[in-house]
Amino acid sequence: MSDTLPSSTPSVPFLEEIQAPWNKHLTFSEKMYDGGFTTILMRIKEGKRFTDLELDFETAAKIADILADWAGRAKANQD
């Protein structure tokens, strides 16, 4: 019998990173928990300060739609 317990620490594979305006650095990782539950972790880093936003797929999809709609309008206004 093993003396180790199953790990409850999620696996966090890196997905992407981008530089954003005003010296912000964004990283995206997929956070996978035991049992198969996954989220996307977006870390916004500005200097020494950072904010983590962990989203399920439904919330991430809603935010993606909002951002895509806004980006389309903003680009059309610049053209």
Secondary structure, DSSP 4 states (H G I P E B T S, - for coil): --SPPPP-SPB--EEEEEEETTTEEEEEEEEE-TTS-EEEEEEEEETTEEEEEEE-HHHHHHHHHHHHHHHHHHHHHH-
